[in-house]
Amino acid sequence: MKTVKISLNSIDKVKAFVNEITKFDSDFDLVSGRYVIDAKSIMGIFSLDLSKPIDLNVHAQDHLEAILTALAPYIVE
């Protein structure tokens, strides 16, 4: 599992992010405080506080580099 911080601070970013990760068969979780939601669920994402970066857990062994490359526009340091 790999964890990265991402920023989804606009509706367009959320839609583009969900479209991007649904291309992969791996599981993705978004963690904000005590809430953990499926990152492929657009309704779940909107239930989180998107004003600050949130953690994305990528449950993938294969294609991890391809996943991180695809998610690069959303990753923050």
PLY file of the C-alpha trace (Angstrom):
ply
format ascii 1.0
element vertex 77
property float x
property float y
property float z
element edge 76
property int vertex1
property int vertex2
end_header
0.00 0.00 0.00
1.17 3.51 -0.81
-0.20 6.69 0.79
-0.03 10.11 -0.85
-1.61 13.47 -0.02
-3.95 14.84 -2.67
-5.89 18.05 -3.15
-9.43 17.99 -4.57
-10.43 21.59 -4.00
-12.90 22.00 -6.88
-15.85 20.11 -8.36
-14.03 19.73 -11.69
-11.00 18.25 -9.93
-13.18 15.71 -8.11
-14.88 14.61 -11.34
-11.58 14.32 -13.22
-9.99 12.43 -10.29
-12.82 9.87 -10.11
-12.72 9.39 -13.90
-8.97 8.79 -13.69
-8.94 6.24 -10.86
-11.89 4.23 -12.15
-9.58 3.19 -15.01
-7.61 1.08 -12.52
-8.76 -2.20 -10.93
-7.00 -1.48 -7.63
-8.73 -0.30 -4.46
-8.36 3.32 -3.36
-9.38 4.83 0.00
-9.55 8.49 0.95
-8.82 9.21 4.62
-9.87 12.47 6.25
-9.70 12.44 10.03
-11.67 9.43 11.21
-13.52 8.99 7.91
-12.42 6.45 5.33
-14.32 6.33 2.04
-13.98 4.60 -1.32
-12.10 7.01 -3.58
-14.13 5.83 -6.58
-17.34 7.12 -4.96
-18.01 10.68 -6.09
-20.77 11.07 -3.48
-18.41 9.82 -0.77
-15.76 12.33 -1.79
-18.20 15.22 -1.51
-18.98 14.15 2.08
-15.38 14.98 3.07
-13.81 18.32 3.96
-12.10 19.16 0.67
-10.70 22.51 1.80
-7.43 20.85 2.85
-5.36 17.98 1.42
-6.51 14.44 2.21
-4.70 11.11 2.28
-5.16 8.66 -0.58
-4.31 5.03 0.17
-3.49 3.09 -2.99
-3.90 -0.66 -2.45
-1.89 -1.80 -5.47
1.27 -3.78 -6.05
1.15 -3.86 -9.84
1.06 -0.72 -11.97
1.86 1.53 -9.00
4.06 3.79 -11.12
1.33 4.16 -13.76
-1.22 4.99 -11.06
1.02 7.62 -9.45
1.78 9.15 -12.86
-1.94 9.38 -13.66
-2.64 10.97 -10.27
0.29 13.43 -10.40
-1.94 16.52 -11.03
-3.72 15.90 -7.70
-0.74 14.98 -5.50
0.59 17.64 -3.13
3.74 17.55 -1.01
0 1
1 2
2 3
3 4
4 5
5 6
6 7
7 8
8 9
9 10
10 11
11 12
12 13
13 14
14 15
15 16
16 17
17 18
18 19
19 20
20 21
21 22
22 23
23 24
24 25
25 26
26 27
27 28
28 29
29 30
30 31
31 32
32 33
33 34
34 35
35 36
36 37
37 38
38 39
39 40
40 41
41 42
42 43
43 44
44 45
45 46
46 47
47 48
48 49
49 50
50 51
51 52
52 53
53 54
54 55
55 56
56 57
57 58
58 59
59 60
60 61
61 62
62 63
63 64
64 65
65 66
66 67
67 68
68 69
69 70
70 71
71 72
72 73
73 74
74 75
75 76
